[in-house]
Amino acid sequence: MRTLSVKGRVYPTDLNHNGGVFGGWIMGKMDKAASIAVDEILKSGAVTVSVTDLHFKEPVSNGDIFYIYTEIVKIGRSSIVINVDFKIRSIVEENELSEIKSVVDAKFTFVAVENKKSVAICDVLRPDASKDIIEMAYIGKHTKKGTNPK
Ligand SMILES: CC(C)(COP(=O)(O)OP(=O)(O)OC[C@H]1O[C@@H](n2cnc3c(N)ncnc32)[C@H](O)[C@@H]1OP(=O)(O)O)[C@@H](O)C(=O)NCCC(=O)NCCS
């Protein structure tokens, strides 16, 4: 299920010397949004192991309001793949807000960990995880270790 995980606004301190937003700043926000999506389903810790398919499609500017949507799309034995979509609305003429549009997206992979070692997602799922997540975790449980779906 797609969820709004983080919402905020771009301020002048987030800008680079050309007046645009640092790509790394956006990536950091997306990583945090993905970690919230993961923390909502796991009782254990989790770490980022990979970011792929990262696309900066349009610039982000000072004053833009951002919305970071996350969706857990795959679960392996110990890994979780999350699609992260960074959307914005800009302030346009006469204080109107533009349409919301997707400007950056990426795929984040997190691994559930305990004592710095990977653990099976099934063993650390929160009891209130949704039916879809429980199903994905049980399918993932039967995948061979290291065959994480990328
Ligand atoms: C995460 C970590 C504990 C895994 O170590 P490990 O237990 O030896 O790793 P495994 O070989 O069992 O792999 C664990 C899972 O990660 C997946 N994985 C590992 N590297 C990956 C990569 N680059 N991309 C996608 N998946 C990857 C594996 O496919 C496996 O998935 P599965 O269990 O669902 O099949 C270790 O790699 C680590 O600590 N990395 C650093 C993480 C970090 O510091 N991140 C930045 C800050 S949060």
The ligand as a Gaussian input file, in Angstrom:
#p B3LYP/6-31G(d) Opt

LIG

0 1
 C       23.026000      -5.567000       6.025000
 C       24.131000      -6.489000       6.436000
 C       24.064000      -6.708000       7.949000
 C       23.862000      -7.819000       5.741000
 O       24.892000      -8.649000       6.067000
 P       24.768000     -10.245000       5.869000
 O       23.863000     -10.788000       6.917000
 O       26.101000     -10.805000       5.779000
 O       24.129000     -10.260000       4.434000
 P       23.427000     -11.405000       3.621000
 O       24.388000     -11.889000       2.624000
 O       22.748000     -12.395000       4.527000
 O       22.315000     -10.557000       2.866000
 C       21.166000     -10.143000       3.539000
 C       20.151000      -9.689000       2.510000
 O       20.577000      -8.490000       1.908000
 C       20.511000      -8.577000       0.495000
 N       21.546000      -7.720000      -0.045000
 C       22.822000      -7.654000       0.353000
 N       23.468000      -6.710000      -0.392000
 C       22.555000      -6.200000      -1.261000
 C       22.597000      -5.215000      -2.276000
 N       23.704000      -4.556000      -2.561000
 N       21.466000      -4.949000      -2.952000
 C       20.310000      -5.584000      -2.675000
 N       20.221000      -6.541000      -1.721000
 C       21.329000      -6.846000      -1.034000
 C       20.740000     -10.051000       0.202000
 O       20.257000     -10.413000      -1.079000
 C       19.956000     -10.676000       1.338000
 O       18.572000     -10.641000       1.004000
 P       17.549000     -11.827000       1.462000
 O       17.917000     -12.232000       2.864000
 O       16.201000     -11.179000       1.421000
 O       17.710000     -12.903000       0.471000
 C       25.547000      -5.912000       6.055000
 O       25.667000      -5.945000       4.642000
 C       25.739000      -4.486000       6.532000
 O       25.839000      -4.218000       7.736000
 N       25.814000      -3.518000       5.600000
 C       25.970000      -2.120000       5.948000
 C       24.613000      -1.440000       6.085000
 C       24.756000       0.017000       6.419000
 O       25.591000       0.382000       7.227000
 N       23.953000       0.864000       5.767000
 C       24.075000       2.275000       5.813000
 C       23.539000       2.911000       7.006000
 S       21.959000       2.389000       7.512000

